[in-house]
Amino acid sequence: MKGAPIPYSDEELAWIEAHHALPRRELHARFTARFDRPDVSQANLTALCKRQGWLTGRDGRFRAGRAPQNKGQKGVHYPGCEKGWFGKGSTPANRLPLWSERVGKDGYVEMKVPVPNPYTGHPTRFMHKHRYLWERENGHLPEGHALKCLDGDKTNCAPENWTCVPRALLPRLNGRFGRNYDTAPPELKPLILKVAQLEHAAREKRKDRTDER
């Protein structure tokens, strides 16, 4: 019957306690062979040991002072790991020359620039090319603001093709409640941007009046 307790004799319990430090697979194999107990599964035996507090003493952690298995071995690798190595003649990303460019997953051009990496402390980093060039001409991008591409071409990094807008304005240009600015005809883009800016400014004024009450 499911859930019924499994009986063990005093001799069996004494034997299990005396050998409880064995790995559970080995303990089960030796127990069933010695006492002819095909009704006792490895899971049953493991559960019994847990209830009785008969633990193996192994928790999977390295003990202090234990020498690593690969100590003294150099260049050890396993068959098949070669596919993760750099191919012959390839150059890691952190060795690319300054001003190297690439296109990121978001479609923006990234460029290696002489700006310290805030996460690693490295003297160079990759950053969006359009932002780097825009900030060189206009200063640091204000907090809470973003750069919006005017012609819809993210790879056009000329500073005059980007304008600084509040991040809260971006949903009015694209997204669920936007006006599909990026895919709109070029002649409509200036009008869409102006309307979005006016709506955002009006909303900010309403918020200010509410805060003053």
Long-range contacts (C-beta under 8 A, 24 or more apart in sequence): 6-39, 6-40, 6-44, 6-48, 8-48, 12-37, 16-45, 16-48, 16-49, 16-54, 17-52, 17-54, 20-49, 20-52, 20-54, 20-55, 20-56, 21-56, 21-57, 22-56, 23-56, 24-49, 24-56, 93-126, 94-122, 98-124, 101-129, 102-126, 103-155, 104-128, 106-154, 107-154, 107-155, 108-154, 108-155, 109-154, 109-155, 109-157, 129-157, 130-154, 130-156, 130-157, 130-159, 130-161, 130-162, 131-162, 133-157, 133-158, 133-159, 134-159, 134-162, 134-164, 138-164, 144-168, 146-170, 148-173, 148-193, 149-182, 150-189, 150-193, 151-186, 151-189, 152-181, 152-182, 152-183, 152-184, 152-189, 163-193, 165-197, 166-200, 168-200, 169-196, 169-197, 169-200, 172-196, 172-199, 172-200
